[in-house]
Amino acid sequence: MKMKIFKFDKNSIRRLLYRSFDGELNPEEKTRLEQALEESKELKEEYSAIKEIRETLVQADDLQFSPAFPDKVLARWAGRQQMAAYSNLFSEYLARLFLKVVYLGGAAIVLLLIINILIGDVLSSEEILFTSDSVCETILHLPLF
Protein backbone atom coordinates (compact mmCIF):
# COMPACT_ATOMS: atom_id res chain seq x y z
CA MET A 1 0.00 0.00 0.00
CA LYS A 2 1.39 3.39 -1.02
CA MET A 3 1.63 5.99 1.79
CA LYS A 4 -0.15 9.26 1.10
CA ILE A 5 1.97 12.42 1.51
CA PHE A 6 0.19 15.38 3.15
CA LYS A 7 1.02 19.05 3.25
CA PHE A 8 0.90 20.38 6.79
CA ASP A 9 -0.80 23.54 7.93
CA LYS A 10 0.27 24.26 11.52
CA ASN A 11 -3.19 25.33 12.69
CA SER A 12 -5.03 22.37 11.17
CA ILE A 13 -2.46 19.92 12.54
CA ARG A 14 -2.72 21.53 15.98
CA ARG A 15 -6.52 21.12 15.87
CA LEU A 16 -6.04 17.46 14.92
CA LEU A 17 -3.58 17.09 17.79
CA TYR A 18 -6.10 18.32 20.36
CA ARG A 19 -8.97 16.34 18.85
CA SER A 20 -6.85 13.19 18.93
CA PHE A 21 -6.96 13.17 22.73
CA ASP A 22 -10.76 12.87 22.56
CA GLY A 23 -10.59 10.07 19.95
CA GLU A 24 -12.46 12.00 17.28
CA LEU A 25 -10.12 11.40 14.30
CA ASN A 26 -10.99 9.42 11.19
CA PRO A 27 -8.28 7.16 9.66
CA GLU A 28 -7.06 9.81 7.20
CA GLU A 29 -6.75 12.41 9.96
CA LYS A 30 -4.88 9.92 12.15
CA THR A 31 -2.43 9.30 9.30
CA ARG A 32 -1.90 13.05 8.78
CA LEU A 33 -1.26 13.58 12.49
CA GLU A 34 1.12 10.62 12.75
CA GLN A 35 3.07 11.87 9.73
CA ALA A 36 3.25 15.38 11.18
CA LEU A 37 4.43 14.02 14.55
CA GLU A 38 7.19 12.05 12.80
CA GLU A 39 8.38 15.12 10.89
CA SER A 40 8.14 17.81 13.58
CA LYS A 41 10.13 17.76 16.80
CA GLU A 42 8.20 20.80 18.03
CA LEU A 43 4.87 19.03 17.49
CA LYS A 44 6.14 15.91 19.30
CA GLU A 45 7.14 18.04 22.29
CA GLU A 46 3.73 19.73 22.33
CA TYR A 47 2.03 16.32 22.12
CA SER A 48 4.09 15.04 25.05
CA ALA A 49 3.36 18.15 27.13
CA ILE A 50 -0.38 17.90 26.50
CA LYS A 51 -0.38 14.19 27.27
CA GLU A 52 1.49 14.79 30.54
CA ILE A 53 -0.95 17.55 31.58
CA ARG A 54 -3.95 15.38 30.78
CA GLU A 55 -2.55 12.44 32.74
CA THR A 56 -1.80 14.70 35.72
CA LEU A 57 -5.35 16.05 35.67
CA VAL A 58 -6.85 12.56 35.47
CA GLN A 59 -4.77 11.40 38.45
CA ALA A 60 -5.70 14.41 40.59
CA ASP A 61 -8.76 13.34 42.58
CA ASP A 62 -9.17 16.47 44.65
CA LEU A 63 -8.91 18.93 41.76
CA GLN A 64 -11.73 21.47 41.97
CA PHE A 65 -12.25 24.77 40.20
CA SER A 66 -13.43 27.77 42.17
CA PRO A 67 -16.99 28.97 41.52
CA ALA A 68 -15.56 32.14 39.91
CA PHE A 69 -13.42 30.20 37.43
CA PRO A 70 -15.84 30.39 34.44
CA ASP A 71 -16.31 34.13 34.96
CA LYS A 72 -12.54 34.68 35.09
CA VAL A 73 -12.02 32.70 31.89
CA LEU A 74 -14.79 34.56 30.07
CA ALA A 75 -13.47 37.94 31.27
CA ARG A 76 -9.98 37.11 30.06
CA TRP A 77 -11.33 35.90 26.71
CA ALA A 78 -13.40 39.09 26.32
CA GLY A 79 -10.30 41.18 27.06
CA ARG A 80 -8.35 39.39 24.32
CA GLN A 81 -11.23 39.86 21.88
CA GLN A 82 -11.27 43.55 22.71
CA MET A 83 -7.50 43.84 22.15
CA ALA A 84 -7.87 42.12 18.77
CA ALA A 85 -10.62 44.58 17.84
CA TYR A 86 -8.40 47.54 18.83
CA SER A 87 -5.56 46.10 16.78
CA ASN A 88 -7.81 45.88 13.72
CA LEU A 89 -9.03 49.44 14.27
CA PHE A 90 -5.45 50.71 14.48
CA SER A 91 -4.50 48.92 11.25
CA GLU A 92 -7.49 50.42 9.47
CA TYR A 93 -6.60 53.86 10.84
CA LEU A 94 -3.05 53.57 9.50
CA ALA A 95 -4.32 52.48 6.08
CA ARG A 96 -6.71 55.46 5.90
CA LEU A 97 -3.97 57.83 7.09
CA PHE A 98 -1.57 56.57 4.42
CA LEU A 99 -4.22 57.05 1.76
CA LYS A 100 -4.76 60.64 2.90
CA VAL A 101 -1.01 61.30 2.74
CA VAL A 102 -0.91 59.92 -0.80
CA TYR A 103 -3.81 62.14 -1.85
CA LEU A 104 -2.23 65.20 -0.26
CA GLY A 105 1.12 64.47 -1.92
CA GLY A 106 -0.57 64.08 -5.30
CA ALA A 107 -2.53 67.29 -4.77
CA ALA A 108 0.69 69.14 -3.82
CA ILE A 109 2.40 67.98 -7.02
CA VAL A 110 -0.58 69.00 -9.15
CA LEU A 111 -0.68 72.38 -7.37
CA LEU A 112 3.03 72.94 -8.04
CA LEU A 113 2.51 72.08 -11.70
CA ILE A 114 -0.41 74.49 -12.02
CA ILE A 115 1.46 77.31 -10.28
CA ASN A 116 4.51 76.84 -12.48
CA ILE A 117 2.45 76.65 -15.66
CA LEU A 118 0.76 79.94 -14.76
CA ILE A 119 3.96 81.67 -13.61
CA GLY A 120 6.59 80.23 -15.95
CA ASP A 121 6.77 79.73 -19.66
CA VAL A 122 8.77 76.48 -19.66
CA LEU A 123 8.09 73.24 -17.80
CA SER A 124 11.53 72.24 -16.64
CA SER A 125 12.12 70.31 -13.45
CA GLU A 126 13.94 73.35 -12.12
CA GLU A 127 10.82 75.49 -12.41
CA ILE A 128 8.29 72.83 -11.39
CA LEU A 129 10.01 71.58 -8.24
CA PHE A 130 11.82 74.83 -7.38
CA THR A 131 15.17 73.04 -7.59
CA SER A 132 18.01 72.60 -10.06
CA ASP A 133 18.18 69.84 -12.66
CA SER A 134 21.28 68.36 -10.98
CA VAL A 135 19.38 67.89 -7.71
CA CYS A 136 16.54 66.14 -9.59
CA GLU A 137 19.04 63.85 -11.33
CA THR A 138 20.63 63.00 -7.98
CA ILE A 139 17.24 62.20 -6.46
CA LEU A 140 16.25 60.01 -9.42
CA HIS A 141 19.44 57.94 -9.07
CA LEU A 142 19.14 57.33 -5.31
CA PRO A 143 18.65 53.65 -4.44
CA LEU A 144 15.25 53.06 -2.85
CA PHE A 145 16.10 49.80 -1.10
C-alpha positions as CSV (number, residue, x, y, z in Angstrom):
1,M,0.0,0.0,0.0
2,K,1.4,3.4,-1.0
3,M,1.6,6.0,1.8
4,K,-0.2,9.3,1.1
5,I,2.0,12.4,1.5
6,F,0.2,15.4,3.1
7,K,1.0,19.0,3.2
8,F,0.9,20.4,6.8
9,D,-0.8,23.5,7.9
10,K,0.3,24.3,11.5
11,N,-3.2,25.3,12.7
12,S,-5.0,22.4,11.2
13,I,-2.5,19.9,12.5
14,R,-2.7,21.5,16.0
15,R,-6.5,21.1,15.9
16,L,-6.0,17.5,14.9
17,L,-3.6,17.1,17.8
18,Y,-6.1,18.3,20.4
19,R,-9.0,16.3,18.8
20,S,-6.9,13.2,18.9
21,F,-7.0,13.2,22.7
22,D,-10.8,12.9,22.6
23,G,-10.6,10.1,20.0
24,E,-12.5,12.0,17.3
25,L,-10.1,11.4,14.3
26,N,-11.0,9.4,11.2
27,P,-8.3,7.2,9.7
28,E,-7.1,9.8,7.2
29,E,-6.7,12.4,10.0
30,K,-4.9,9.9,12.2
31,T,-2.4,9.3,9.3
32,R,-1.9,13.0,8.8
33,L,-1.3,13.6,12.5
34,E,1.1,10.6,12.8
35,Q,3.1,11.9,9.7
36,A,3.3,15.4,11.2
37,L,4.4,14.0,14.5
38,E,7.2,12.0,12.8
39,E,8.4,15.1,10.9
40,S,8.1,17.8,13.6
41,K,10.1,17.8,16.8
42,E,8.2,20.8,18.0
43,L,4.9,19.0,17.5
44,K,6.1,15.9,19.3
45,E,7.1,18.0,22.3
46,E,3.7,19.7,22.3
47,Y,2.0,16.3,22.1
48,S,4.1,15.0,25.1
49,A,3.4,18.1,27.1
50,I,-0.4,17.9,26.5
51,K,-0.4,14.2,27.3
52,E,1.5,14.8,30.5
53,I,-0.9,17.5,31.6
54,R,-4.0,15.4,30.8
55,E,-2.5,12.4,32.7
56,T,-1.8,14.7,35.7
57,L,-5.3,16.0,35.7
58,V,-6.9,12.6,35.5
59,Q,-4.8,11.4,38.4
60,A,-5.7,14.4,40.6
61,D,-8.8,13.3,42.6
62,D,-9.2,16.5,44.7
63,L,-8.9,18.9,41.8
64,Q,-11.7,21.5,42.0
65,F,-12.2,24.8,40.2
66,S,-13.4,27.8,42.2
67,P,-17.0,29.0,41.5
68,A,-15.6,32.1,39.9
69,F,-13.4,30.2,37.4
70,P,-15.8,30.4,34.4
71,D,-16.3,34.1,35.0
72,K,-12.5,34.7,35.1
73,V,-12.0,32.7,31.9
74,L,-14.8,34.6,30.1
75,A,-13.5,37.9,31.3
76,R,-10.0,37.1,30.1
77,W,-11.3,35.9,26.7
78,A,-13.4,39.1,26.3
79,G,-10.3,41.2,27.1
80,R,-8.4,39.4,24.3
81,Q,-11.2,39.9,21.9
82,Q,-11.3,43.6,22.7
83,M,-7.5,43.8,22.1
84,A,-7.9,42.1,18.8
85,A,-10.6,44.6,17.8
86,Y,-8.4,47.5,18.8
87,S,-5.6,46.1,16.8
88,N,-7.8,45.9,13.7
89,L,-9.0,49.4,14.3
90,F,-5.4,50.7,14.5
91,S,-4.5,48.9,11.2
92,E,-7.5,50.4,9.5
93,Y,-6.6,53.9,10.8
94,L,-3.0,53.6,9.5
95,A,-4.3,52.5,6.1
96,R,-6.7,55.5,5.9
97,L,-4.0,57.8,7.1
98,F,-1.6,56.6,4.4
99,L,-4.2,57.0,1.8
100,K,-4.8,60.6,2.9
101,V,-1.0,61.3,2.7
102,V,-0.9,59.9,-0.8
103,Y,-3.8,62.1,-1.9
104,L,-2.2,65.2,-0.3
105,G,1.1,64.5,-1.9
106,G,-0.6,64.1,-5.3
107,A,-2.5,67.3,-4.8
108,A,0.7,69.1,-3.8
109,I,2.4,68.0,-7.0
110,V,-0.6,69.0,-9.1
111,L,-0.7,72.4,-7.4
112,L,3.0,72.9,-8.0
113,L,2.5,72.1,-11.7
114,I,-0.4,74.5,-12.0
115,I,1.5,77.3,-10.3
116,N,4.5,76.8,-12.5
117,I,2.5,76.7,-15.7
118,L,0.8,79.9,-14.8
119,I,4.0,81.7,-13.6
120,G,6.6,80.2,-15.9
121,D,6.8,79.7,-19.7
122,V,8.8,76.5,-19.7
123,L,8.1,73.2,-17.8
124,S,11.5,72.2,-16.6
125,S,12.1,70.3,-13.4
126,E,13.9,73.3,-12.1
127,E,10.8,75.5,-12.4
128,I,8.3,72.8,-11.4
129,L,10.0,71.6,-8.2
130,F,11.8,74.8,-7.4
131,T,15.2,73.0,-7.6
132,S,18.0,72.6,-10.1
133,D,18.2,69.8,-12.7
134,S,21.3,68.4,-11.0
135,V,19.4,67.9,-7.7
136,C,16.5,66.1,-9.6
137,E,19.0,63.8,-11.3
138,T,20.6,63.0,-8.0
139,I,17.2,62.2,-6.5
140,L,16.3,60.0,-9.4
141,H,19.4,57.9,-9.1
142,L,19.1,57.3,-5.3
143,P,18.6,53.7,-4.4
144,L,15.3,53.1,-2.9
145,F,16.1,49.8,-1.1
